[in-house]
Amino acid sequence: MKTRILTLLLTTLLLGVSSCNQPVDTDIVVTMFPQYDIAKNIVGDKISVHSILPPGAEVHDFEASSRDMVTMEKARLVIYTSATIDTWMNETALADGDTVVMDLSQYADIDHEETAFEGPLGIEDEHDHDEIHYWVDPLVVVHLTEAILEKIISIDPANADLYEANAQTYINSIETVYSDFIDYLADGSYFESTLYYAGHNALGLFGSRHQLEIHALFEDFKPDEDLSSAQLIAFTNAVKDTGSHHLFIEEMVLPKAATTIKAELAKSDYELTLLELHGYHNRSAADAAAGLTYIDLYARNIAHVKQALEG
């Protein structure tokens, strides 16, 4: 009897492991949260959307597995972020099948000359780091939604009317939150305010779109860049000299530098509050479980920026 039970348990375990290693059968596969959120809001439950980036994972260190590659090969539409972010992506490997492959960075209209809103973008980053993180600009996301809508209709034209209506609802929501925030910044004379960000160089377009200066601690576009003591001291002094009592930190990254800066300033009785400024790379497991969307995270960012500006 014991042998039979043990055999049954082992068989169940092996079947579970095997099923976990099987490619996901899905219509749309994406590589990062922003395009997942856009696609999911467009299609609803009409067709399936799968992100190969699990909640809580760091996108800059992520590499697709062989299982992920098979999942993409079986999909009708694959949307990836860029060759710079998804360094492992090989479009050639998908070219032999019927999968539509979309490099989303090719649809990021940074200038927005024809947008209904006139939030000027002064892109001055000589390293073009801003353009790498194009999705942090909410009006870029509007353009991305329109581009993704077109691709989705190409693979499922029968439901075009539904997808167009859903996309418009999503776009309207983003534009409303953006417009309200711009009004707030204008009414409070907050344009050109400086925010200090103890993270990697990812939020330049967020700052430019809202006419805010975001001073990042790390110049690189990836987290965990080596930081010299001189850089840390200079950044700490800049925070103190400008009288800022709020320091922004990245999502899902242990804020070692920010904690060090806060502790150093505390020695001189200078209080510093740490606030998250989300870069939308991915959701934490808790945010994913709560079903938070790009718009939710954008609204959270706005609430934190308001706290800093009013403080």
RODRENTOR-949653 format. One line per field, with one value per residue (C-alpha): residue number from 1; residue in one letter; y, x, z. Coordinates in nm, 2 decimals, always signed. Last residue first. Layout:
BEGIN
n = c(NUM/...)
res = c(A/...)
yy = c(Y/...)
xx = c(X/...)
zz = c(Z/...)
***
This chain:
BEGIN
n = c(311/310/309/308/307/306/305/304/303/302/301/300/299/298/297/296/295/294/293/292/291/290/289/288/287/286/285/284/283/282/281/280/279/278/277/276/275/274/273/272/271/270/269/268/267/266/265/264/263/262/261/260/259/258/257/256/255/254/253/252/251/250/249/248/247/246/245/244/243/242/241/240/239/238/237/236/235/234/233/232/231/230/229/228/227/226/225/224/223/222/221/220/219/218/217/216/215/214/213/212/211/210/209/208/207/206/205/204/203/202/201/200/199/198/197/196/195/194/193/192/191/190/189/188/187/186/185/184/183/182/181/180/179/178/177/176/175/174/173/172/171/170/169/168/167/166/165/164/163/162/161/160/159/158/157/156/155/154/153/152/151/150/149/148/147/146/145/144/143/142/141/140/139/138/137/136/135/134/133/132/131/130/129/128/127/126/125/124/123/122/121/120/119/118/117/116/115/114/113/112/111/110/109/108/107/106/105/104/103/102/101/100/99/98/97/96/95/94/93/92/91/90/89/88/87/86/85/84/83/82/81/80/79/78/77/76/75/74/73/72/71/70/69/68/67/66/65/64/63/62/61/60/59/58/57/56/55/54/53/52/51/50/49/48/47/46/45/44/43/42/41/40/39/38/37/36/35/34/33/32/31/30/29/28/27/26/25/24/23/22/21/20/19/18/17/16/15/14/13/12/11/10/9/8/7/6/5/4/3/2/1)
res = c(G/E/L/A/Q/K/V/H/A/I/N/R/A/Y/L/D/I/Y/T/L/G/A/A/A/D/A/A/S/R/N/H/Y/G/H/L/E/L/L/T/L/E/Y/D/S/K/A/L/E/A/K/I/T/T/A/A/K/P/L/V/M/E/E/I/F/L/H/H/S/G/T/D/K/V/A/N/T/F/A/I/L/Q/A/S/S/L/D/E/D/P/K/F/D/E/F/L/A/H/I/E/L/Q/H/R/S/G/F/L/G/L/A/N/H/G/A/Y/Y/L/T/S/E/F/Y/S/G/D/A/L/Y/D/I/F/D/S/Y/V/T/E/I/S/N/I/Y/T/Q/A/N/A/E/Y/L/D/A/N/A/P/D/I/S/I/I/K/E/L/I/A/E/T/L/H/V/V/V/L/P/D/V/W/Y/H/I/E/D/H/D/H/E/D/E/I/G/L/P/G/E/F/A/T/E/E/H/D/I/D/A/Y/Q/S/L/D/M/V/V/T/D/G/D/A/L/A/T/E/N/M/W/T/D/I/T/A/S/T/Y/I/V/L/R/A/K/E/M/T/V/M/D/R/S/S/A/E/F/D/H/V/E/A/G/P/P/L/I/S/H/V/S/I/K/D/G/V/I/N/K/A/I/D/Y/Q/P/F/M/T/V/V/I/D/T/D/V/P/Q/N/C/S/S/V/G/L/L/L/T/T/L/L/L/T/L/I/R/T/K/M)
yy = c(+6.92/+7.02/+6.92/+6.60/+6.49/+6.59/+6.37/+6.08/+6.12/+6.15/+5.83/+5.65/+5.78/+5.65/+5.31/+5.29/+5.40/+5.12/+4.88/+4.73/+4.39/+4.35/+4.03/+4.21/+4.49/+4.23/+4.03/+4.35/+4.50/+4.54/+4.80/+5.07/+5.31/+5.37/+5.67/+5.54/+5.79/+5.81/+6.08/+6.28/+6.46/+6.67/+6.64/+6.66/+6.29/+6.23/+6.35/+6.05/+5.80/+5.93/+5.92/+5.56/+5.45/+5.61/+5.43/+5.09/+5.13/+4.75/+4.75/+4.65/+5.01/+5.27/+5.55/+5.91/+6.14/+6.39/+6.66/+6.89/+7.20/+7.26/+7.23/+6.91/+6.72/+6.85/+6.76/+6.40/+6.38/+6.51/+6.27/+5.97/+6.07/+6.11/+5.78/+5.61/+5.43/+5.11/+5.07/+4.86/+4.95/+5.00/+5.32/+5.44/+5.79/+5.67/+5.93/+6.07/+6.44/+6.46/+6.81/+6.86/+6.98/+6.70/+6.54/+6.62/+6.45/+6.13/+6.14/+6.15/+5.87/+5.59/+5.69/+5.45/+5.52/+5.76/+6.01/+6.38/+6.59/+6.94/+7.18/+7.32/+7.35/+7.36/+7.69/+7.54/+7.60/+7.48/+7.16/+7.08/+7.15/+6.92/+6.65/+6.67/+6.65/+6.34/+6.16/+6.25/+6.15/+5.81/+5.74/+5.85/+5.62/+5.32/+5.40/+5.45/+5.11/+4.94/+5.09/+5.00/+4.64/+4.59/+4.72/+4.52/+4.18/+4.00/+4.15/+3.92/+3.90/+4.24/+4.39/+4.31/+4.48/+4.80/+4.81/+4.78/+5.09/+5.29/+5.18/+5.28/+5.63/+5.67/+5.52/+5.79/+6.03/+5.87/+5.91/+5.63/+5.40/+5.55/+5.41/+5.37/+5.71/+5.88/+5.71/+5.89/+5.94/+6.31/+6.36/+6.69/+6.60/+6.91/+6.77/+7.03/+6.93/+7.06/+6.82/+6.71/+6.53/+6.63/+6.71/+6.41/+6.42/+6.08/+5.88/+5.53/+5.29/+5.15/+5.09/+4.84/+4.58/+4.39/+4.03/+3.88/+3.50/+3.30/+3.10/+3.12/+3.47/+3.37/+3.27/+3.57/+3.80/+3.69/+3.86/+3.80/+4.16/+4.24/+4.59/+4.72/+4.52/+4.68/+4.62/+4.31/+4.24/+3.89/+3.82/+3.49/+3.29/+2.95/+3.08/+3.30/+3.01/+2.81/+3.10/+3.11/+2.74/+2.79/+3.05/+3.43/+3.63/+3.88/+4.09/+4.43/+4.32/+4.25/+4.00/+4.09/+3.96/+3.71/+3.83/+3.60/+3.81/+3.63/+3.77/+3.56/+3.65/+3.79/+3.83/+4.20/+4.26/+4.63/+4.63/+4.32/+4.46/+4.79/+4.62/+4.36/+4.63/+4.82/+4.51/+4.36/+4.08/+4.02/+3.72/+3.75/+3.45/+3.19/+2.83/+2.85/+2.63/+2.32/+2.33/+2.37/+2.08/+1.86/+1.96/+1.88/+1.55/+1.46/+1.55/+1.34/+1.04/+1.08/+1.09/+0.79/+0.59/+0.67/+0.57/+0.23/+0.17/+0.24/+0.00)
xx = c(+0.59/+0.34/+0.58/+0.68/+0.32/+0.21/+0.48/+0.37/+0.00/+0.11/+0.31/+0.01/-0.21/+0.05/+0.05/-0.33/-0.32/-0.07/-0.31/-0.34/-0.50/-0.46/-0.27/-0.04/+0.02/+0.11/+0.34/+0.52/+0.43/+0.68/+0.88/+0.62/+0.89/+0.73/+0.83/+0.83/+0.87/+1.14/+1.10/+1.41/+1.46/+1.77/+1.88/+2.25/+2.31/+1.98/+2.13/+2.37/+2.09/+1.87/+2.15/+2.24/+1.88/+1.85/+2.17/+2.04/+1.69/+1.62/+1.46/+1.09/+0.99/+1.26/+1.32/+1.22/+1.37/+1.16/+1.28/+1.42/+1.59/+1.79/+2.12/+2.02/+1.93/+2.24/+2.46/+2.34/+2.39/+2.75/+2.82/+2.69/+2.89/+3.21/+3.15/+3.15/+2.84/+2.86/+2.54/+2.28/+1.98/+2.01/+1.98/+2.31/+2.34/+2.26/+2.14/+1.87/+1.76/+1.41/+1.32/+0.95/+0.77/+0.51/+0.62/+0.98/+0.97/+0.81/+1.04/+1.34/+1.22/+1.46/+1.81/+1.87/+1.75/+1.78/+1.55/+1.56/+1.27/+1.32/+1.03/+1.02/+0.64/+0.50/+0.31/+0.03/-0.24/-0.01/+0.10/-0.27/-0.39/-0.11/-0.22/-0.59/-0.48/-0.27/-0.54/-0.79/-0.56/-0.49/-0.86/-0.95/-0.69/-0.82/-1.18/-1.07/-0.89/-1.20/-1.41/-1.16/-1.13/-1.51/-1.55/-1.26/-1.39/-1.40/-1.07/-0.87/-0.51/-0.50/-0.73/-0.47/-0.20/-0.40/-0.49/-0.12/-0.04/-0.33/-0.23/+0.14/+0.03/-0.16/+0.14/+0.36/+0.11/+0.17/+0.55/+0.70/+0.67/+0.97/+1.23/+1.50/+1.40/+1.50/+1.84/+1.93/+2.29/+2.29/+1.98/+1.83/+1.48/+1.26/+0.91/+0.64/+0.30/+0.06/-0.23/-0.43/-0.12/+0.01/+0.37/+0.39/+0.77/+0.85/+0.63/+0.71/+0.60/+0.94/+0.99/+0.71/+0.90/+0.60/+0.61/+0.31/+0.34/+0.26/+0.58/+0.93/+1.00/+0.99/+1.35/+1.45/+1.29/+1.55/+1.49/+1.77/+1.85/+1.49/+1.57/+1.80/+1.63/+1.31/+0.99/+0.84/+0.49/+0.43/+0.10/-0.05/+0.13/+0.28/+0.64/+0.61/+0.52/+0.81/+1.04/+0.91/+0.97/+1.33/+1.36/+1.35/+1.61/+1.54/+1.81/+1.68/+1.32/+1.35/+1.08/+0.81/+0.52/+0.64/+0.79/+0.66/+0.34/+0.03/-0.28/-0.58/-0.86/-1.21/-1.15/-1.06/-0.91/-0.81/-0.74/-0.53/-0.33/-0.25/-0.17/+0.05/+0.22/+0.31/+0.40/+0.69/+0.77/+0.43/+0.25/-0.08/-0.30/-0.20/-0.10/+0.16/+0.46/+0.49/+0.74/+0.47/+0.28/+0.59/+0.65/+0.28/+0.30/+0.61/+0.45/+0.14/+0.35/+0.56/+0.26/+0.10/+0.42/+0.44/+0.08/+0.14/+0.46/+0.28/+0.00)
zz = c(+0.11/-0.16/-0.44/-0.27/-0.19/-0.54/-0.69/-0.47/-0.58/-0.95/-0.92/-0.78/-1.06/-1.32/-1.14/-1.16/-1.53/-1.60/-1.44/-1.09/-1.07/-0.70/-0.75/-1.00/-0.75/-0.48/-0.72/-0.81/-1.15/-1.43/-1.62/-1.52/-1.40/-1.07/-0.86/-0.50/-0.22/+0.05/+0.31/+0.42/+0.75/+0.80/+1.17/+1.07/+1.12/+0.95/+0.62/+0.62/+0.71/+0.43/+0.18/+0.28/+0.25/-0.09/-0.20/-0.08/-0.21/-0.26/-0.61/-0.67/-0.77/-0.79/-0.54/-0.50/-0.24/-0.05/+0.19/-0.08/+0.05/-0.27/-0.08/+0.09/-0.23/-0.41/-0.11/-0.12/-0.50/-0.47/-0.18/-0.38/-0.69/-0.48/-0.31/-0.65/-0.78/-0.99/-1.19/-1.01/-1.23/-1.61/-1.82/-1.68/-1.53/-1.17/-0.92/-1.14/-1.14/-1.26/-1.38/-1.43/-1.74/-1.72/-2.05/-1.97/-1.63/-1.76/-2.05/-1.83/-1.61/-1.67/-1.57/-1.29/-0.93/-0.64/-0.80/-0.70/-0.82/-0.95/-1.02/-1.38/-1.37/-1.01/-1.05/-0.84/-1.10/-1.38/-1.20/-1.11/-1.46/-1.60/-1.35/-1.47/-1.83/-1.77/-1.57/-1.85/-2.13/-1.98/-1.92/-2.27/-2.42/-2.24/-2.34/-2.70/-2.70/-2.57/-2.84/-3.11/-2.98/-2.98/-3.33/-3.46/-3.34/-3.67/-3.77/-3.53/-3.63/-3.81/-3.55/-3.29/-3.50/-3.54/-3.17/-3.09/-3.29/-3.13/-2.79/-2.86/-2.96/-2.63/-2.44/-2.59/-2.42/-2.09/-2.11/-1.91/-2.21/-2.40/-2.16/-2.42/-2.56/-2.23/-2.23/-2.55/-2.43/-2.49/-2.27/-2.37/-2.46/-2.41/-2.45/-2.45/-2.31/-2.57/-2.56/-2.86/-3.00/-3.34/-3.25/-3.02/-3.02/-2.88/-3.12/-2.99/-3.28/-3.35/-2.98/-2.99/-3.20/-3.32/-3.45/-3.63/-3.60/-3.91/-3.90/-4.05/-3.92/-3.55/-3.53/-3.73/-3.47/-3.22/-2.88/-2.62/-2.58/-2.48/-2.34/-2.62/-2.89/-2.80/-2.60/-2.75/-2.89/-3.03/-3.22/-3.33/-3.07/-3.13/-3.19/-2.89/-2.66/-2.81/-2.72/-2.37/-2.32/-2.45/-2.17/-2.22/-2.05/-1.76/-1.60/-1.72/-1.67/-1.30/-1.21/-0.96/-1.17/-1.44/-1.77/-2.04/-2.05/-2.19/-2.36/-2.46/-2.69/-2.62/-2.25/-2.26/-2.60/-2.57/-2.20/-2.22/-2.51/-2.33/-2.00/-2.16/-2.36/-2.04/-1.84/-2.05/-2.30/-2.47/-2.61/-2.79/-2.89/-2.62/-2.57/-2.29/-2.35/-2.12/-1.84/-1.57/-1.72/-1.68/-1.32/-1.24/-1.42/-1.23/-0.90/-0.97/-1.07/-0.76/-0.54/-0.71/-0.67/-0.31/-0.25/-0.43/-0.23/+0.09/+0.00)
***
